[in-house]
Amino acid sequence: MSIRPIEYRDGAIRMIDQRLLPTQEVWIRYRDYQSVAEAIRSMVVRGAPAIGVAAAFGVAFGARDIAAAGFGEFYAELEKVCATLAATRPTAVNLFWALDRMRTRARQLAGSPLDDIRTELLNEALAVAAEDEAINRAMGRHGAVLIPDGARILTHCNAGALATGGYGTALGVIRAAVESGKSVSVLADETRPFLQGARLTAWELHKDGIPVTLICDNMAGALMRQGEIDGVIVGADRIAANGDVANKIGTYSVAVLAREHGLPFYVAAPLSTIDRNIADGDQIPIEERDAIEVTHCGATRLAPEGIRVRNPAFDVTPARLVTAIITERGVVRGDYVAGLAQLFREHR
């Protein structure tokens, strides 16, 4: 299947509303940057790479609609567009990577007619989307060799096609392993409170015919102890220069359990998810979301009114718990500071 959750058609993007999956497959059209920003904020689209793709199109739409007499005025308005998009979600660094890429492209074209700049910014957004799927497939090829034939792999949250421009990061590795002829099955934990594992990962894998078993978040340790899990693979929303990994809340707990039971814990993420400006995970901003995601399931209240609620959307897994980081440029182990830096040198 490898669905593309974002599709450009006739001056607009269509995005599948991931809040309604798996019971409804609803596509919504977006033609302006304000509505794209709201789609990111409200989690119509989610997953760090997919957020980056959506943001790139948001900038292109904003540029298309700017009325300006010259480049200076145009660029000042473009910065306002980027600021609106940047304010949506703080943790996923791909958002800010995409905005910087679009700004850079605009500055490179400073001497061109504004209509040409608008056209080239749309082309840049299309390139971001196309490159993301290609990157994921390359990541899958690198990671597939780490997955043994017959492996039973636990994954947390959704790092599949729905979270990217297509194919997926963590699920891309699993897809690539299956495509290479290996027999692989997946345990998807539900991923409270937004249930990305139950709603999205299980839906994707079932559509692809990859065996998937849904488990509650608190079952992982028991199943590891019983020998029913052979390894863990997750995606990431931001990776610090030292290899500390910010991912969906609950990832840290899974990593601790994997270490206790001697299981490999792999992270699959593109270079755009690595934030070399942040030395370690303590500097990664953690988004705190609405309490209603915890107190309710849909419209149904699960908890008493008036209680305190915490809802951090992400946690940080220390690099020492990560067996390897899988990127489109290869696999890094051990000294992540040196290994990740080397990947960027090779990328230049």
LUMGUZA-89538 format. One record per residue (C-alpha): x, y, z; residue in three letters. Coordinates in steps of 0.2 Angstrom, whole numbers, plus 2048, in hexadecimal, padded with zeros to 3 digits. Each point is the difference from the previous one (the first is absolute). Layout:
<rs>
XYZALA;...
</rs>
This chain:
<rs>
800800800MET;80C80D806SER;7F380E800ILE;8068127FDARG;7F780A80DPRO;8038107F7ILE;7FC8027EDGLU;8028107F6TYR;7F38037F3ARG;7FA80F7F6ASP;80780E80CGLY;7FB7F7810ALA;8067F180BILE;7F47F2805ARG;8047F9812MET;7F87F1807ILE;7F9804811ASP;80A7F580CGLN;7F480480EARG;7F27F67F9LEU;80A7F07FBLEU;7FD7F2800PRO;7ED8017FFTHR;7FF80E7F3GLN;80C8047F2GLU;7FC8137FDVAL;80B80B7F5TRP;800813802ILE;80680D7F4ARG;80B80F806TYR;80480F7F5ARG;80880C80CASP;80D80080DTYR;7F480580FGLN;7F67F07FDSER;8107F57FEVAL;806807810ALA;7F07FB809GLU;8017EF7F9ALA;8117FE807ILE;7FB807811ARG;7F07F5801SER;8097F07FAMET;7F77FE7F0VAL;8127FD7FAVAL;80D7F980DARG;8117F8800GLY;80F80B7FEALA;8047FD7EEPRO;7EE8027FAALA;7FF81080AILE;80F8067F7GLY;7F87FC7EFVAL;7F0809805ALA;80A80F806ALA;8098027F0ALA;7F08007F6PHE;7F980D80DGLY;80E80B7FCVAL;7FE7FE7EDALA;7ED804802PHE;80480F80BGLY;80D8077F3ALA;7F37FD7F2ARG;7F480C809ASP;80C80E805ILE;7FD8107F7ALA;81080A800ALA;80980D7F6ALA;8117F9802GLY;80B7F2808PHE;802809811GLY;7EE802803GLU;7FD7EE7F9PHE;80D7F980BTYR;7F9809810ALA;7EF7F97FDGLU;8077EE7FDLEU;809801811GLU;7EE803807LYS;7FA7F17F7VAL;80F7F5807CYS;7FD807812ALA;7ED7FA7FFTHR;8067EF7FBLEU;80E7FF80CALA;7F480480FALA;7F67F07FDTHR;80A7F2808ARG;811803809PRO;8087EF801THR;8017F97EEALA;8108087F9VAL;7FB7FB7EEASN;7F380E801LEU;80E80D803PHE;80C7F77F3TRP;7F38027F3ALA;7FC812804LEU;8138047FFASP;8017F77EFARG;7F280A7F9MET;807811807ARG;8117FB7F9THR;7F97FD7EFARG;7F7811800ALA;810809804ARG;8097F77F2GLN;7F38077F4LEU;801812807ALA;8048087EFGLY;7F27F67F6SER;7EE8067FCPRO;7F47FD80ELEU;7F67F47F5ASP;80F7F67FDASP;8047FF812ILE;7EE7FA804ARG;8027F27F3THR;8117FB806GLU;7FA7FF812LEU;7F27F47FBLEU;80D7F67F7ASN;80A7FF80FGLU;7F17FA80BALA;7FD7F27F2LEU;8127FC802ALA;7FF7FE813VAL;7F27F47FEALA;8087F67F2ALA;8117FF809GLU;7F87FA810ASP;7F97F07F9GLU;8117FD7F7ALA;809803811ILE;7F47F4809ASN;8037F27F3ARG;813802802ALA;7FE800813MET;7F67F07FEGLY;80E7F87F6ARG;80D80480DHIS;7F57FA80EGLY;7F97F07F9ALA;8117F7802VAL;7FE802813LEU;7EF7F7800ILE;8027ED802PRO;7F57F47F6ASP;7F27FB80BGLY;80281080CALA;7F280680BARG;802813801ILE;7F880C80CLEU;7FC8117FATHR;7FA80F809HIS;7F580E7F9CYS;7FE8017EDASN;8108037F6ALA;7F97F97F0GLY;7FA8077EFALA;7F380B809LEU;80E80980AALA;80A8047F1THR;7FF8047EDGLY;7FE7ED7FDGLY;8077EF805TYR;805805812GLY;80F80080BTHR;7FF7F280DALA;7F27F87F6LEU;80A8037F0GLY;80E7F5808VAL;7F37F2803ILE;7F88027EFARG;8127FF7F8ALA;8047F080AALA;7EF7F87FAVAL;8048057EEGLU;8117F8801SER;7F77EF804GLY;801800813LYS;7F27FA80BSER;7FD80E80CVAL;7F180380CSER;7FD81080AVAL;7F9803811LEU;7F9812800ALA;7FC807811ASP;7F180B801GLU;80A810804THR;7F580A80DARG;7F980C800PRO;7FE8047EDPHE;8007ED7FCLEU;80B8027F0GLN;8057EE802GLY;7EF7F9801ALA;7F880B7F3ARG;80E8037F4LEU;80E7F4801THR;7F47F1801ALA;7F68077F1TRP;80F8027F5GLU;8087EF804LEU;7EF7F77FEHIS;7FD8097EFLYS;8127FA7FAASP;7FD7EE806GLY;80E80180DILE;7FB7F680FPRO;7FC80C80FVAL;7FB7FD811THR;7F980E80BLEU;805801812ILE;7FD80D80ECYS;80E80B805ASP;8037F7811ASN;8027EF7F8MET;8118027F8ALA;80A7FB80FGLY;7F77F0803ALA;8017FB7EELEU;812804800MET;8037F580FARG;7F67F27F8GLN;80C8007F1GLY;7F28067F4GLU;8098107FAILE;8117FF7F6ASP;8038137FFGLY;7F98127FFVAL;80080D7F2ILE;7F9811802VAL;8018117F6GLY;805811808ALA;7FA811800ASP;811808804ARG;8117F8803ILE;80D80B80AALA;8128007FAALA;8057F380DASN;7F37F47FAGLY;7F380380EASP;7EF7FD7F7VAL;7EF809803ALA;7F27F67FBASN;7EE7FC805LYS;7FD800812ILE;8037EE806GLY;80F7FD7F5THR;80C80280FTYR;7F77F380ASER;8017F37F1VAL;8138047FEALA;8037FC813VAL;7F67F07FELEU;80A7FB7F1ALA;810803809ARG;7FA7F680FGLU;7FC7F17F5HIS;80F8017F4GLY;7F78057F1LEU;80680C7F2PRO;7F7811800PHE;8028087EFTYR;7FB8127FAVAL;7FC8047EEALA;8008127FBALA;80680B7F2PRO;80F80C801LEU;7F380E801SER;7FA7FA811THR;812802807ILE;802811808ASP;812803801ARG;7FD811809ASN;7FA7F6810ILE;80E7F8809ALA;7F57F480AASP;7EE7FB803GLY;7FE80B80FASP;7FF80F7F4GLN;7F27F97F6ILE;7EF809802PRO;7F27F4805ILE;7EF8047FBGLU;7F27FF80DGLU;7EF7FD7F8ARG;7EE802805ASP;7FB7F6810ALA;7F07FA7F6ILE;80B7F47F7GLU;8037F7810VAL;7EF802809THR;7F67FB7F1HIS;7FF7F37F2CYS;7F88097F2GLY;7F0808808ALA;8007F480FTHR;807806810ARG;80B7F3809LEU;80680A80FALA;7F780A80EPRO;7FE8137FDGLU;80B80C809GLY;8107F5802ILE;8118067FAARG;8077F87F0VAL;8118007F8ARG;8017FD7EDASN;8128017FAPRO;7FF7FA7EEALA;8137FB7FFPHE;80E7F980BASP;8127FF7FEVAL;80A7EF7FFTHR;812802804PRO;80C7FA7F3ALA;8087F380BARG;7EF7F67FELEU;8018017EDVAL;8077F17F7THR;8028097EFALA;7F980F7F7ILE;7FA7FC7EEILE;80180E7F3THR;7FF8027EDGLU;813801801ARG;8047F080AGLY;7FF7F9812VAL;80980980EVAL;8057F6810ARG;80A805810GLY;8078117FFASP;7F180A7F9TYR;809810801VAL;80D7FB7F4ALA;7F57F47F6GLY;7F280D7FDLEU;80D80E7FCALA;8087F47F3GLN;7EF7FD7F7LEU;7FE8137FEPHE;8128027F9ARG;7FC7F27F4GLU;7F08097FBHIS;8088107FBARG;
</rs>
